[in-house]
């Protein structure tokens, strides 16, 4: 029993800090993923196509008003 506990302690000490739930995470891949997600968020803009934005806005307003009046 004590020998088993000793093995567990040795495994815990030997684990790398980047290991989570048995999966090793490469710091460079994490940074790359964060960079890609940041770029995707920066590409989302409302006013790149203002006429289409206004069209969708007006359609949404019409749908909301129709639902509101039916209640």
QUIPEPE-V290150 format. One record per residue. N is the residue number from 1. RES is the residue in three letters. PHI is phi in whole degrees, -180 to 180 (NA if undefined). PSI is psi in degrees with one decimal (* if undefined). NEAR is the number of other ideal C-beta (glycine too) atoms within 12 Angstrom. Layout:
N_RES_PHI_PSI_NEAR ; N_RES_PHI_PSI_NEAR
This chain:
1_UNK_NA_-45.4_7 ; 2_UNK_-66_-34.5_8 ; 3_UNK_-65_-38.3_9 ; 4_UNK_-64_-41.5_10 ; 5_UNK_-64_-36.1_11 ; 6_UNK_-65_-41.2_12 ; 7_UNK_-63_-39.9_13 ; 8_UNK_-64_-43.0_14 ; 9_UNK_-64_-39.8_13 ; 10_UNK_-65_-38.8_12 ; 11_UNK_-66_-40.2_14 ; 12_UNK_-63_-42.2_13 ; 13_UNK_-67_-36.3_11 ; 14_UNK_-76_-15.6_11 ; 15_UNK_-68_140.8_16 ; 16_UNK_-78_151.6_15 ; 17_UNK_-65_-27.3_11 ; 18_UNK_-83_1.4_15 ; 19_UNK_-87_123.8_14 ; 20_UNK_-130_121.2_11 ; 21_UNK_53_38.9_8 ; 22_UNK_84_-3.2_10 ; 23_UNK_-107_129.4_12 ; 24_UNK_-87_131.2_14 ; 25_UNK_-108_127.8_18 ; 26_UNK_-84_122.8_13 ; 27_UNK_-57_-33.8_13 ; 28_UNK_-69_-36.0_11 ; 29_UNK_-71_-33.7_14 ; 30_UNK_-67_-44.0_16 ; 31_UNK_-63_-39.6_13 ; 32_UNK_-64_-42.2_14 ; 33_UNK_-64_-42.9_15 ; 34_UNK_-63_-40.2_15 ; 35_UNK_-64_-44.2_14 ; 36_UNK_-63_-42.4_14 ; 37_UNK_-65_-39.0_14 ; 38_UNK_-64_-42.6_13 ; 39_UNK_-64_-39.9_12 ; 40_UNK_-64_-41.5_12 ; 41_UNK_-65_-37.2_11 ; 42_UNK_-70_-25.0_11 ; 43_UNK_-79_-14.7_11 ; 44_UNK_-84_108.2_11 ; 45_UNK_-135_148.6_11 ; 46_UNK_-81_-35.9_12 ; 47_UNK_-100_17.4_11 ; 48_UNK_-68_-36.2_11 ; 49_UNK_-130_82.1_11 ; 50_UNK_-64_-32.2_12 ; 51_UNK_-68_-40.6_11 ; 52_UNK_-67_-38.2_13 ; 53_UNK_-62_-44.8_15 ; 54_UNK_-65_-36.6_14 ; 55_UNK_-63_-48.8_13 ; 56_UNK_-64_-38.0_15 ; 57_UNK_-60_-48.5_16 ; 58_UNK_-64_-38.9_14 ; 59_UNK_-65_-41.2_14 ; 60_UNK_-64_-41.1_14 ; 61_UNK_-62_-42.4_14 ; 62_UNK_-62_-43.2_14 ; 63_UNK_-64_-44.0_14 ; 64_UNK_-64_-43.5_14 ; 65_UNK_-64_-39.9_13 ; 66_UNK_-63_-44.6_12 ; 67_UNK_-64_-40.8_11 ; 68_UNK_-66_-41.7_10 ; 69_UNK_-71_-29.7_9 ; 70_UNK_-73_-22.4_8 ; 71_UNK_-78_*_7
